[in-house]
Amino acid sequence: MRIGILTSGGDCPGLNAVIRGFGKYAFENIKNVELIGIADGYGGLIRGECREMRKSDFTGILTLGGTILGTSRQPFKLMTVEDENSVSRLDLMKRNYKKMGLDCLLTLGGAGTHKTAALLSAEGCNVIGLPKTIDNDIWGTDVTFGFHTAVDIATECIDRIHTTAASHGRTMLVEIMGNKAGWLTLYAGLAGGADVILLPEIPFSPEKVAKAVAKRADSGKAFSIVAIAEGAMTVEESKMKKKERAAARGNDVTATNALARYIAEKADVETRVVIPGHIQRGGSPSAYDRVLSTMFGSYAGKLAEQGKFGVTVALVNGKVTYNALSEIAGKAKLVPTDCQEVLTAESIGIALGR
Ligand code: F6P
């Protein structure tokens, strides 16, 4: 059995741990298995760039951040666009899948990767997906690998900001990744003891946020921590189309700077903005993600062994299982506005700006 492996989209801690779990399972359990590493995600499949992997490729990488295979972003909407010779990227991928002699393709990636994986599967390729992303927004799985490591990193950022905010009596806004999902901000905000948590799923009133900060200042707490998701938006912005919102923000890509200026003026406090950015995706996976990734990778090996294709690995109620790619592709798992974590935050006085 010849199996291709690719990692696609934004990287995250745990990719190599999944590759290792899969490789070790495959060499241990599947007769005459050949593993083919595809370079830079779907980019390598489009270009036909791959190499045979040996047993030694799968050792010593459990704790390694990033991906040994390389990755790239290949927008789903461009997959079926034809070039001047009427050939699409999808055509090239299907052609190279055959040329590489693959019996199965393993795709480690986020929401976009899963959409392309579902398309390849519908076009006759044998695909097994694995849910990767610090955003934790893949439908049908309790958690994605990489998420908890990013929570740990973002939490540490907030912890460190806490001490300097307290020393100076400042309001610090920490902008956290997560794209359109607020999971990372919600978890890091709760874990880091943020006073305000702002999520894309709950448009905020700047006035309410400033009031929450002023209330703390009035009660003698000179500093405040605002954990704000990169996708957070004001109530007013939430009514705008994407382009309109971008125009209204001018040079600011996110809502963070404008909110910092607003709080400074209305609550009469000193504010600072901190953007940890890609640090949240870097470095070694946490112990939790090492275990999850190993379980996900080895389970994908079992699926390949059994010839179970057109699926993606998932954790459902604490058990590793799978979902049909066709059922989860294109759906996003966002933070429900009344989930237990959100209600817990509000119940202890954390302001959500609503
Ligand atoms: O999907 C992971 C993620 O880190 C998001 O949280 C973020 O919005 C995006 O990727 C950043 O993308 P890039 O690495 O292309 O700058």
Residues whose N, C-alpha, C, O or C-beta is under 5 A from the ligand:
A	BS01	F6P	G10 D135 M177 G178 N179
